[in-house]
Amino acid sequence: MEFELSEDQKLIKDAARQFTEKRLIPGRTERDEKEELEPEIYRELGELGYFGMIYPEKYGGMELDELTYITALEEIARGDAGLTICMSVHNSLAGQAILQYGKESIKEKYLPKMASGEWIGAYCLSEPEAGSDAANIKTTAVREGDYYLLNGTKSFVTSGGIAGIYIIFCSTDREKRSHGISAFAVERDTPGLTLGAKEKKLGIKTSDTREIILDDCRVPAENLLGEENKGFSIALSILEHGRIGVAAQAVGIAQAAFEEAVAYSKERKQFGQPICNFQAIQFKLADMATRINAARLLLYKAAWLKSKGEGCRFEASMAKLYASETANWVADQAVQILGGYGYMKEYPVERLFRDARVTEIYEGTSEVQRIVISRTILQP
Ligand SMILES: Cc1cc2nc3c(=O)[nH]c(=O)nc-3n(C[C@H](O)[C@H](O)[C@H](O)COP(=O)(O)OP(=O)(O)OC[C@H]3O[C@@H](n4cnc5c(N)ncnc54)[C@H](O)[C@@H]3O)c2cc1C
């Protein structure tokens, strides 16, 4: 068993850490307040190859292994968790859907634009009445000659307002529920696709989340991903990948909160000494570090399996469940260590506490992850 990252993996992780220190940590409070990220940051990340980390070189990507990509996401999440979910949805969900299920013409058309960051990818499964029960989607796709006509509303779409390409799941046979769903790659400028208003959120405010409305949206049949009515298994297999990305985001948030708490505990003096001299604080720090390490090990194990091309639904769900609950717990402890200052926007732990919350909700809630894990345990 090998617990060391390779030299190449360390280089990429260090580069992502440097980018975070230089470009994301300065100005993070203002970005959270403005609820947006400067376009230059997306452009720079695109030029550095971060939007094509796991895409094959033939489509303009860096063709890195999953573990390398995950360590970079973790570092970016230390500085901006909103940007991290954009990158994860783009690389792990939208890009993989096209790469694994798109026709060659579609891959050649879209992947180079996505790898360069010119087109950000979005993933549209959830609907107003279909969240955890994703098979209940009502958006329809009806074939008309060489096109499909899409109608319906997709909710909570990450990068909804900035994406160039949307992976949209539609019902092609309502009666068959999960066996009647199909997936499409839809360009932003397709007539009939409109954007809803940007959602106001508790955290990850730099991420653009909004509804996507489809009104007789005419999509070429060539843009069908995989086979008709086989889209639900595409959604699930892609989500397995995305959950590793969310776990990386959660570990990065937890690490940032931990680092803030350690630094503060050494500076803050009460009763004539730094608060890190108190055993109550020391034990909190010990528990935080232990849980973060445990979460990181689960994350790296899932990413390692993915790198080897093995199925990892069980491990991805465990990593996502544990890392997201760790992020929330660690951020909460960090607020406690900072006392009243932890509750103030002036200190980053206030934002990290809010940013952590969503990691237990999207790409399958903690309850859904427990369902996936227990089903695997109990399967005959
Ligand atoms: C910021 C943000 C970004 C998002 N980005 C995207 C995106 O890019 N694309 C996309 O498709 N979706 C996205 N989502 C949607 C997200 O995946 C859903 O919110 C999530 O799957 C939960 O669905 P829901 O909100 O409808 O909650 P519900 O499914 O209504 O669940 C409500 C509660 O009931 C529980 N519950 C439901 N069913 C069960 C059950 N069988 N057993 C036990 N408990 C259950 C849930 O765990 C939860 O606690 C995003 C959400 C947010 C908040």
The ligand as an SDF file (V2000), in Angstrom:
LIG
                    3D

 53 58  0  0  0  0  0  0  0  0999 V2000
  -26.3880   25.1110   -4.4220 C   0  0  0  0  0  0  0  0  0  0  0  0
  -26.9880   23.9200   -5.1230 C   0  0  0  0  0  0  0  0  0  0  0  0
  -26.4980   23.5520   -6.3690 C   0  0  0  0  0  0  0  0  0  0  0  0
  -27.0560   22.4630   -7.0400 C   0  0  0  0  0  0  0  0  0  0  0  0
  -26.5870   22.1320   -8.2810 N   0  0  0  0  0  0  0  0  0  0  0  0
  -27.2490   21.1900   -9.0070 C   0  0  0  0  0  0  0  0  0  0  0  0
  -26.8770   20.9320  -10.3570 C   0  0  0  0  0  0  0  0  0  0  0  0
  -25.9200   21.5040  -10.8930 O   0  0  0  0  0  0  0  0  0  0  0  0
  -27.6030   20.0330  -11.0590 N   0  0  0  0  0  0  0  0  0  0  0  0
  -28.6520   19.3530  -10.5120 C   0  0  0  0  0  0  0  0  0  0  0  0
  -29.2530   18.5460  -11.2110 O   0  0  0  0  0  0  0  0  0  0  0  0
  -29.0220   19.5800   -9.2280 N   0  0  0  0  0  0  0  0  0  0  0  0
  -28.3530   20.4730   -8.4700 C   0  0  0  0  0  0  0  0  0  0  0  0
  -28.7260   20.7220   -7.1760 N   0  0  0  0  0  0  0  0  0  0  0  0
  -29.8800   20.0110   -6.6280 C   0  0  0  0  0  0  0  0  0  0  0  0
  -29.4970   18.9850   -5.5800 C   0  0  0  0  0  0  0  0  0  0  0  0
  -28.8560   17.8880   -6.1690 O   0  0  0  0  0  0  0  0  0  0  0  0
  -30.7660   18.6230   -4.8020 C   0  0  0  0  0  0  0  0  0  0  0  0
  -31.0890   19.7590   -4.0100 O   0  0  0  0  0  0  0  0  0  0  0  0
  -30.6060   17.3970   -3.9500 C   0  0  0  0  0  0  0  0  0  0  0  0
  -30.4770   16.2450   -4.7490 O   0  0  0  0  0  0  0  0  0  0  0  0
  -31.7980   17.2010   -2.9990 C   0  0  0  0  0  0  0  0  0  0  0  0
  -33.0000   17.3210   -3.6670 O   0  0  0  0  0  0  0  0  0  0  0  0
  -34.1320   18.3090   -3.0770 P   0  0  0  0  0  0  0  0  0  0  0  0
  -33.4970   19.6260   -2.8090 O   0  0  0  0  0  0  0  0  0  0  0  0
  -35.2920   18.2750   -3.9910 O   0  0  0  0  0  0  0  0  0  0  0  0
  -34.5220   17.6740   -1.6860 O   0  0  0  0  0  0  0  0  0  0  0  0
  -35.5670   16.4820   -1.4560 P   0  0  0  0  0  0  0  0  0  0  0  0
  -35.2610   15.3500   -2.3490 O   0  0  0  0  0  0  0  0  0  0  0  0
  -36.9510   17.0410   -1.4820 O   0  0  0  0  0  0  0  0  0  0  0  0
  -35.2120   16.0530    0.0200 O   0  0  0  0  0  0  0  0  0  0  0  0
  -35.6650   16.7570    1.1800 C   0  0  0  0  0  0  0  0  0  0  0  0
  -35.1970   15.9610    2.4000 C   0  0  0  0  0  0  0  0  0  0  0  0
  -35.8040   14.6350    2.3890 O   0  0  0  0  0  0  0  0  0  0  0  0
  -34.7790   13.6570    2.4530 C   0  0  0  0  0  0  0  0  0  0  0  0
  -35.1710   12.4880    1.6730 N   0  0  0  0  0  0  0  0  0  0  0  0
  -35.6640   12.4500    0.4060 C   0  0  0  0  0  0  0  0  0  0  0  0
  -35.8780   11.1850    0.0340 N   0  0  0  0  0  0  0  0  0  0  0  0
  -35.5270   10.3920    1.0640 C   0  0  0  0  0  0  0  0  0  0  0  0
  -35.5280    8.9900    1.2970 C   0  0  0  0  0  0  0  0  0  0  0  0
  -35.9120    8.1210    0.3630 N   0  0  0  0  0  0  0  0  0  0  0  0
  -35.0830    8.5360    2.4900 N   0  0  0  0  0  0  0  0  0  0  0  0
  -34.6580    9.3870    3.4510 C   0  0  0  0  0  0  0  0  0  0  0  0
  -34.6450   10.7320    3.2990 N   0  0  0  0  0  0  0  0  0  0  0  0
  -35.0780   11.2290    2.1110 C   0  0  0  0  0  0  0  0  0  0  0  0
  -33.5420   14.3280    1.8620 C   0  0  0  0  0  0  0  0  0  0  0  0
  -32.3450   13.6730    2.2560 O   0  0  0  0  0  0  0  0  0  0  0  0
  -33.6720   15.7360    2.4140 C   0  0  0  0  0  0  0  0  0  0  0  0
  -33.2120   15.7680    3.7390 O   0  0  0  0  0  0  0  0  0  0  0  0
  -28.1410   21.7570   -6.4550 C   0  0  0  0  0  0  0  0  0  0  0  0
  -28.6050   22.1270   -5.1890 C   0  0  0  0  0  0  0  0  0  0  0  0
  -28.0430   23.1870   -4.5340 C   0  0  0  0  0  0  0  0  0  0  0  0
  -28.5800   23.5730   -3.1730 C   0  0  0  0  0  0  0  0  0  0  0  0
  1  2  1  0
  2  3  1  0
  2 52  2  0
  3  4  2  0
  4  5  1  0
  4 50  1  0
  5  6  2  0
  6  7  1  0
  6 13  1  0
  7  8  2  0
  7  9  1  0
  9 10  1  0
 10 11  2  0
 10 12  1  0
 12 13  2  0
 13 14  1  0
 14 15  1  0
 14 50  1  0
 15 16  1  0
 16 17  1  0
 16 18  1  0
 18 19  1  0
 18 20  1  0
 20 21  1  0
 20 22  1  0
 22 23  1  0
 23 24  1  0
 24 25  2  0
 24 26  1  0
 24 27  1  0
 27 28  1  0
 28 29  2  0
 28 30  1  0
 28 31  1  0
 31 32  1  0
 32 33  1  0
 33 34  1  0
 33 48  1  0
 34 35  1  0
 35 36  1  0
 35 46  1  0
 36 37  1  0
 36 45  1  0
 37 38  2  0
 38 39  1  0
 39 40  1  0
 39 45  2  0
 40 41  1  0
 40 42  2  0
 42 43  1  0
 43 44  2  0
 44 45  1  0
 46 47  1  0
 46 48  1  0
 48 49  1  0
 50 51  2  0
 51 52  1  0
 52 53  1  0
M  END
$$$$
